[in-house]
Amino acid sequence: MDKKLKVEFLGMNLESPLVLTSGIMGLSYSSLLRMAKNTAGIITTKSLTLVPRKGHKGPVIAEFNGGILNSMGLCNPGIEDGLKEVSEFKRYSSKPVIVSIFGNSIEEFEKLTEYVNHSEGDFIELNLSCPNVFDEFGLPISASKDKVYQIVKSVKSISKLPVIAKLSPNVYNIKEIAISCENAGADAICLINTVGTGMLIDIKMVKPILHNKFGGISGPCVKPIAIKLVYEAHQCVDIPIIGVGGVLTGEDAVEMLITGANLVGIGSGIYYRGVEIFEKINDEILQVLTENKYEDVSSLPYLK
């Protein structure tokens, strides 16, 4: 890996600023290993819950012009089996792993954190923002700055690992949510999760395309939203930011970094450019650096 791509994040030296975001490539150690070999700097697991979840019935994904609609429903094998896959992954790779967890209460997040404390994960990501389980859990937790503060504060009090809070774009004021995370002790924030929910219709069948009717929106169409919210968060907090949303190219990644992100998450981009997207974007970042006479990723300026 070219040394120009190397960055530091929460005390760890990474080969690349690119992050595999949660929920994209399943959770088997082999799928995570495949992403690690394709030059992702950090690997994030699917969001793990205390007990296994089957998720929503299919179809759960639909493509439209400019983006993707998904309603996976937090399908996962549960925290115990999920962490076994992380351990197996670590047998073959030294890449850092962010373990994403989802709970419906402070108590659930605390129990999940205790599991991760005894795992081979390197970071904990609190999924406070999943939009496609509204029917079960109501509004995303990150819609409330007070709930965000309480959960982050509680997890930080027992976590042995750095804590990253993943935030929703579906909020009135991202600044107050980001500040609540920082005040509660979050080591970093990750934004954005999918936008919406939205809906698509099969006009021949005269019914929603997704079985669950509604889904979160991702893909190229959400990039301007992600850029704006990362910029706003960067203006008001000093903790690192993982910028996620609509990144498909090296130029997109550099745009996110200049906006205020320390790392850049890749999710739906895999759908468009394949699992080799990390290698492709890393090469494109290097090209942007050369064309604009920047020494390395760390020398990129932040937008004021």
The 8 nearest C-alpha neighbors of each residue, nearest first, counted from 0:
[[1, 2, 14, 4, 38, 15, 5, 3],
 [2, 0, 3, 4, 5, 14, 285, 15],
 [1, 3, 4, 5, 0, 14, 295, 15],
 [4, 2, 295, 1, 5, 296, 294, 285],
 [5, 3, 15, 2, 296, 1, 295, 14],
 [4, 6, 14, 15, 2, 13, 3, 16],
 [7, 5, 13, 12, 16, 15, 4, 297],
 [6, 8, 12, 11, 13, 10, 9, 5],
 [7, 9, 11, 10, 12, 6, 13, 261],
 [10, 8, 11, 7, 186, 161, 239, 187],
 [9, 11, 8, 7, 12, 13, 161, 6],
 [12, 10, 8, 7, 9, 13, 6, 95],
 [11, 13, 7, 6, 8, 10, 14, 5],
 [14, 12, 6, 15, 5, 40, 7, 11],
 [13, 15, 5, 40, 4, 0, 6, 12],
 [14, 16, 40, 4, 5, 17, 13, 6],
 [15, 17, 262, 40, 263, 6, 18, 4],
 [18, 16, 263, 40, 39, 15, 264, 262],
 [19, 17, 264, 41, 40, 39, 20, 263],
 [18, 20, 42, 265, 43, 264, 266, 39],
 [21, 19, 266, 43, 264, 265, 18, 22],
 [22, 20, 45, 43, 44, 23, 46, 19],
 [21, 23, 45, 25, 24, 44, 46, 20],
 [22, 24, 21, 266, 25, 20, 267, 45],
 [25, 23, 22, 30, 26, 31, 45, 21],
 [24, 26, 23, 27, 22, 45, 30, 44],
 [25, 27, 44, 45, 28, 24, 31, 30],
 [28, 26, 29, 30, 84, 25, 31, 81],
 [27, 29, 88, 84, 31, 30, 32, 87],
 [28, 30, 32, 27, 31, 33, 88, 26],
 [31, 29, 33, 32, 27, 28, 24, 34],
 [32, 30, 28, 34, 33, 29, 35, 27],
 [33, 31, 29, 35, 34, 30, 28, 36],
 [32, 34, 30, 36, 31, 35, 29, 37],
 [35, 33, 37, 31, 32, 36, 39, 30],
 [34, 36, 32, 39, 37, 33, 38, 31],
 [35, 37, 33, 38, 34, 32, 39, 92],
 [36, 38, 34, 35, 278, 275, 277, 39],
 [39, 37, 36, 35, 278, 277, 40, 34],
 [38, 40, 35, 17, 41, 18, 277, 37],
 [39, 41, 15, 17, 14, 13, 18, 16],
 [42, 40, 18, 95, 39, 96, 94, 19],
 [41, 43, 96, 19, 18, 97, 95, 44],
 [44, 42, 97, 21, 20, 19, 96, 98],
 [45, 43, 21, 98, 99, 26, 46, 97],
 [44, 46, 22, 21, 26, 47, 99, 25],
 [45, 47, 99, 100, 101, 44, 21, 22],
 [46, 48, 100, 78, 77, 101, 75, 45],
 [47, 49, 77, 101, 50, 78, 100, 102],
 [48, 50, 78, 77, 111, 51, 47, 107],
 [49, 51, 77, 48, 52, 78, 76, 47],
 [52, 50, 77, 76, 75, 48, 53, 49],
 [53, 51, 74, 75, 54, 76, 50, 73],
 [54, 52, 74, 55, 75, 51, 73, 72],
 [55, 53, 74, 72, 73, 52, 71, 56],
 [54, 56, 72, 71, 57, 53, 211, 70],
 [55, 57, 210, 58, 54, 59, 211, 71],
 [58, 56, 59, 210, 55, 209, 60, 211],
 [57, 59, 209, 210, 60, 56, 208, 61],
 [58, 60, 57, 70, 69, 209, 71, 210],
 [61, 59, 69, 68, 58, 70, 209, 62],
 [62, 60, 68, 67, 69, 63, 59, 209],
 [61, 63, 67, 66, 68, 60, 64, 65],
 [64, 62, 66, 65, 67, 61, 68, 199],
 [63, 65, 66, 62, 67, 220, 219, 218],
 [66, 64, 220, 219, 63, 218, 67, 62],
 [65, 67, 218, 63, 217, 220, 219, 64],
 [66, 68, 62, 217, 216, 218, 61, 63],
 [67, 69, 216, 61, 214, 215, 60, 62],
 [70, 68, 60, 214, 215, 59, 71, 67],
 [69, 71, 214, 59, 131, 72, 215, 60],
 [70, 72, 59, 73, 55, 54, 69, 74],
 [71, 73, 54, 55, 70, 74, 132, 131],
 [74, 72, 54, 71, 75, 52, 46, 132],
 [75, 73, 54, 52, 53, 72, 71, 76],
 [74, 76, 52, 77, 51, 47, 73, 53],
 [77, 75, 51, 80, 81, 52, 78, 74],
 [78, 76, 51, 50, 48, 49, 47, 75],
 [77, 79, 81, 47, 49, 48, 80, 82],
 [80, 78, 82, 81, 77, 83, 114, 76],
 [81, 79, 83, 82, 78, 77, 76, 84],
 [82, 80, 78, 84, 83, 79, 77, 76],
 [81, 83, 85, 84, 79, 80, 78, 86],
 [82, 84, 80, 86, 85, 81, 87, 79],
 [83, 85, 87, 28, 82, 81, 86, 27],
 [86, 84, 82, 88, 83, 87, 89, 28],
 [87, 85, 83, 89, 84, 88, 119, 82],
 [86, 88, 84, 90, 89, 85, 28, 83],
 [89, 87, 28, 85, 90, 86, 91, 84],
 [90, 88, 92, 86, 91, 87, 93, 85],
 [91, 89, 87, 88, 92, 86, 93, 85],
 [90, 92, 89, 88, 93, 87, 32, 28],
 [93, 91, 89, 94, 90, 88, 32, 35],
 [92, 94, 89, 95, 91, 90, 88, 96],
 [93, 95, 92, 41, 96, 35, 40, 42],
 [96, 94, 41, 121, 93, 42, 97, 120],
 [97, 95, 42, 120, 121, 43, 41, 98],
 [96, 98, 43, 122, 123, 121, 42, 99],
 [99, 97, 123, 44, 124, 120, 43, 122],
 [98, 100, 124, 46, 44, 123, 125, 45],
 [101, 99, 47, 46, 125, 126, 48, 124],
 [102, 100, 126, 48, 46, 47, 125, 108],
 [103, 101, 107, 108, 104, 48, 100, 105],
 [102, 104, 107, 101, 136, 105, 108, 106],
 [105, 103, 107, 106, 102, 108, 150, 109],
 [104, 106, 108, 150, 107, 109, 153, 103],
 [105, 107, 109, 104, 108, 110, 102, 103],
 [108, 106, 102, 110, 104, 109, 105, 111],
 [107, 109, 102, 111, 105, 106, 110, 112],
 [108, 110, 112, 106, 107, 111, 154, 105],
 [111, 109, 107, 113, 112, 108, 106, 114],
 [110, 112, 108, 114, 113, 109, 107, 115],
 [111, 113, 115, 109, 114, 110, 108, 116],
 [114, 112, 116, 110, 111, 115, 109, 117],
 [113, 115, 111, 112, 116, 117, 110, 118],
 [114, 116, 118, 112, 117, 113, 111, 120],
 [117, 115, 113, 114, 118, 159, 112, 158],
 [118, 116, 115, 114, 113, 119, 120, 159],
 [119, 117, 115, 120, 116, 82, 114, 86],
 [118, 120, 86, 121, 85, 117, 89, 115],
 [119, 121, 96, 118, 122, 98, 97, 115],
 [120, 122, 96, 95, 97, 160, 119, 123],
 [123, 121, 97, 161, 160, 120, 98, 162],
 [124, 122, 162, 98, 97, 99, 163, 161],
 [125, 123, 99, 163, 164, 98, 162, 126],
 [124, 126, 164, 100, 127, 165, 99, 163],
 [127, 125, 101, 165, 128, 100, 124, 99],
 [128, 126, 140, 141, 125, 165, 166, 139],
 [127, 129, 167, 139, 166, 126, 141, 130],
 [128, 130, 131, 139, 127, 126, 132, 192],
 [131, 129, 132, 215, 133, 128, 139, 196],
 [130, 132, 70, 214, 133, 129, 215, 72],
 [133, 131, 134, 135, 72, 130, 136, 129],
 [134, 132, 137, 136, 135, 131, 138, 130],
 [133, 135, 132, 137, 136, 131, 138, 211],
 [136, 134, 133, 132, 137, 131, 138, 72],
 [135, 137, 133, 134, 132, 138, 103, 139],
 [138, 136, 133, 134, 135, 139, 132, 140],
 [137, 139, 133, 140, 136, 142, 130, 141],
 [140, 138, 128, 141, 142, 129, 127, 130],
 [141, 139, 127, 142, 143, 128, 138, 146],
 [140, 142, 143, 127, 139, 147, 128, 166],
 [141, 143, 140, 170, 139, 144, 138, 169],
 [144, 142, 141, 146, 145, 140, 147, 176],
 [143, 145, 176, 147, 146, 179, 148, 141],
 [144, 146, 148, 143, 147, 149, 179, 176],
 [147, 145, 149, 143, 148, 144, 150, 140],
 [148, 146, 144, 150, 145, 149, 141, 151],
 [147, 149, 145, 179, 183, 151, 146, 150],
 [148, 150, 146, 152, 147, 151, 153, 145],
 [149, 151, 153, 147, 152, 105, 148, 154],
 [150, 152, 154, 148, 153, 149, 183, 155],
 [153, 151, 183, 155, 149, 150, 154, 148],
 [152, 154, 150, 156, 151, 155, 149, 157],
 [153, 155, 151, 156, 157, 152, 158, 109],
 [156, 154, 158, 152, 157, 153, 151, 184],
 [155, 157, 153, 154, 158, 152, 151, 159],
 [158, 156, 155, 154, 159, 153, 112, 113],
 [159, 157, 155, 160, 154, 156, 112, 116],
 [158, 160, 116, 157, 161, 155, 115, 112],
 [161, 159, 158, 122, 162, 121, 123, 116],
 [162, 160, 122, 186, 123, 163, 159, 158],
 [161, 163, 123, 186, 185, 124, 122, 160],
 [164, 162, 124, 187, 188, 186, 123, 185],
 [163, 165, 188, 125, 124, 189, 166, 187],
 [166, 164, 189, 126, 190, 188, 127, 125],
 [167, 165, 190, 128, 141, 191, 127, 189],
 [166, 168, 128, 192, 169, 191, 141, 170],
 [169, 167, 170, 191, 194, 192, 166, 193],
 [168, 170, 167, 194, 195, 171, 142, 139],
 [171, 169, 142, 168, 172, 173, 167, 141],
 [170, 172, 173, 169, 142, 168, 174, 175],
 [171, 173, 174, 170, 175, 176, 142, 177],
 [174, 172, 176, 175, 177, 170, 171, 232],
 [175, 173, 177, 176, 172, 232, 178, 231],
 [174, 176, 178, 177, 173, 172, 179, 144],
 [175, 177, 144, 179, 173, 174, 178, 180],
 [178, 176, 180, 174, 179, 175, 232, 173],
 [177, 179, 175, 181, 180, 176, 182, 174],
 [180, 178, 182, 176, 148, 177, 181, 144],
 [181, 179, 177, 183, 185, 178, 182, 148],
 [180, 182, 178, 185, 184, 183, 179, 177],
 [181, 183, 179, 184, 180, 178, 148, 185],
 [184, 182, 152, 180, 148, 181, 151, 185],
 [183, 185, 181, 182, 186, 152, 180, 155],
 [186, 184, 181, 180, 187, 162, 183, 163],
 [185, 187, 162, 161, 163, 238, 184, 188],
 [188, 186, 163, 239, 238, 185, 240, 164],
 [187, 189, 164, 240, 163, 165, 241, 239],
 [190, 188, 165, 241, 240, 164, 242, 166],
 [191, 189, 166, 242, 243, 165, 192, 241],
 [190, 192, 243, 167, 168, 166, 225, 244],
 [191, 193, 167, 190, 166, 128, 168, 194],
 [192, 194, 215, 216, 217, 191, 195, 130],
 [195, 193, 216, 215, 168, 196, 169, 192],
 [196, 194, 215, 197, 216, 169, 193, 130],
 [195, 197, 215, 214, 213, 194, 130, 216],
 [198, 196, 195, 214, 213, 215, 216, 199],
 [197, 199, 213, 212, 214, 200, 207, 196],
 [200, 198, 208, 207, 201, 197, 209, 212],
 [201, 199, 207, 208, 206, 202, 205, 198],
 [200, 202, 208, 204, 206, 205, 203, 207],
 [203, 201, 205, 204, 200, 206, 207, 208],
 [204, 202, 205, 201, 206, 200, 208, 207],
 [203, 205, 201, 206, 202, 200, 207, 208],
 [206, 204, 202, 203, 201, 200, 207, 208],
 [205, 207, 201, 204, 200, 208, 202, 203],
 [208, 206, 200, 212, 209, 199, 201, 210],
 [207, 209, 200, 201, 199, 206, 210, 212],
 [210, 208, 212, 58, 211, 207, 59, 213],
 [209, 211, 212, 58, 57, 56, 208, 59],
 [210, 212, 209, 213, 55, 70, 56, 59],
 [213, 211, 209, 207, 210, 198, 208, 214],
 [214, 212, 198, 197, 211, 196, 209, 70],
 [215, 213, 70, 69, 196, 197, 68, 131],
 [214, 216, 196, 193, 195, 69, 194, 68],
 [215, 217, 68, 194, 193, 67, 195, 214],
 [218, 216, 67, 193, 66, 221, 194, 68],
 [217, 219, 66, 245, 267, 220, 67, 221],
 [220, 218, 245, 221, 222, 65, 66, 246],
 [219, 221, 65, 218, 66, 222, 245, 217],
 [222, 220, 224, 245, 219, 223, 217, 244],
 [221, 223, 245, 225, 244, 224, 219, 220],
 [224, 222, 226, 225, 221, 227, 220, 245],
 [225, 223, 227, 221, 222, 226, 228, 168],
 [224, 226, 222, 228, 244, 223, 227, 191],
 [225, 227, 223, 229, 224, 228, 222, 230],
 [228, 226, 230, 224, 225, 229, 223, 231],
 [227, 229, 231, 225, 230, 226, 232, 224],
 [230, 228, 232, 226, 231, 227, 225, 233],
 [229, 231, 227, 233, 258, 228, 232, 259],
 [232, 230, 228, 234, 233, 229, 227, 174],
 [233, 231, 229, 234, 174, 230, 235, 228],
 [234, 232, 230, 259, 231, 235, 236, 229],
 [235, 233, 231, 232, 236, 230, 259, 303],
 [234, 236, 233, 232, 174, 178, 231, 237],
 [237, 235, 233, 238, 178, 234, 232, 181],
 [236, 238, 239, 235, 233, 181, 234, 240],
 [237, 239, 187, 236, 186, 240, 181, 188],
 [240, 238, 187, 261, 188, 237, 241, 260],
 [239, 241, 260, 188, 261, 189, 187, 242],
 [240, 242, 189, 262, 263, 260, 261, 188],
 [243, 241, 263, 260, 190, 264, 240, 189],
 [244, 242, 264, 191, 190, 263, 241, 225],
 [245, 243, 222, 225, 246, 221, 191, 218],
 [244, 246, 219, 222, 218, 221, 247, 220],
 [245, 247, 251, 244, 248, 252, 265, 268],
 [246, 248, 268, 245, 251, 249, 219, 280],
 [249, 247, 251, 250, 280, 246, 252, 283],
 [248, 250, 283, 284, 280, 252, 251, 253],
 [249, 251, 253, 248, 252, 254, 284, 287],
 [252, 250, 254, 248, 246, 249, 253, 255],
 [253, 251, 249, 255, 254, 250, 246, 256],
 [254, 252, 256, 250, 255, 251, 257, 249],
 [253, 255, 251, 257, 252, 256, 250, 258],
 [254, 256, 258, 252, 253, 257, 260, 226],
 [257, 255, 260, 253, 258, 259, 254, 261],
 [256, 258, 301, 254, 259, 255, 302, 300],
 [259, 257, 255, 230, 302, 256, 301, 254],
 [258, 260, 233, 257, 256, 230, 301, 229],
 [261, 259, 256, 240, 242, 262, 241, 255],
 [260, 262, 240, 239, 241, 256, 259, 263],
 [263, 261, 241, 16, 260, 17, 242, 240],
 [264, 262, 242, 17, 241, 18, 243, 16],
 [263, 265, 18, 243, 20, 17, 19, 242],
 [266, 264, 19, 20, 18, 268, 246, 263],
 [267, 265, 268, 20, 23, 269, 19, 264],
 [266, 268, 269, 270, 218, 217, 265, 271],
 [267, 269, 247, 271, 270, 266, 265, 272],
 [270, 268, 273, 267, 272, 271, 274, 266],
 [269, 271, 268, 267, 273, 272, 266, 274],
 [270, 272, 268, 269, 273, 267, 247, 276],
 [273, 271, 269, 276, 270, 268, 274, 275],
 [274, 272, 269, 275, 276, 270, 271, 268],
 [273, 275, 276, 269, 34, 272, 37, 277],
 [274, 276, 273, 277, 278, 37, 279, 272],
 [277, 275, 279, 274, 278, 272, 273, 280],
 [278, 276, 280, 279, 275, 39, 38, 37],
 [277, 279, 281, 276, 275, 280, 38, 37],
 [278, 280, 276, 282, 277, 281, 283, 275],
 [281, 279, 249, 283, 277, 282, 248, 278],
 [280, 282, 284, 278, 283, 279, 277, 285],
 [283, 281, 285, 279, 280, 284, 278, 286],
 [282, 284, 249, 280, 286, 285, 281, 279],
 [285, 283, 249, 287, 281, 286, 282, 280],
 [286, 284, 288, 282, 283, 287, 289, 281],
 [285, 287, 283, 289, 284, 288, 290, 282],
 [288, 286, 284, 290, 289, 285, 291, 283],
 [289, 287, 293, 285, 291, 286, 290, 292],
 [288, 290, 292, 286, 287, 291, 285, 293],
 [289, 291, 287, 288, 292, 286, 293, 285],
 [290, 292, 288, 289, 293, 287, 286, 294],
 [293, 291, 289, 290, 288, 294, 287, 295],
 [294, 292, 288, 295, 291, 289, 298, 299],
 [293, 295, 298, 292, 288, 3, 296, 289],
 [294, 296, 3, 298, 297, 293, 4, 288],
 [297, 295, 298, 4, 299, 3, 5, 6],
 [296, 298, 295, 299, 6, 5, 4, 294],
 [299, 297, 296, 295, 294, 300, 293, 288],
 [298, 300, 297, 296, 257, 293, 301, 295],
 [301, 299, 257, 298, 302, 297, 256, 258],
 [302, 300, 257, 259, 258, 303, 299, 256],
 [301, 303, 258, 257, 300, 259, 230, 256],
 [302, 301, 234, 258, 300, 230, 259, 257]]
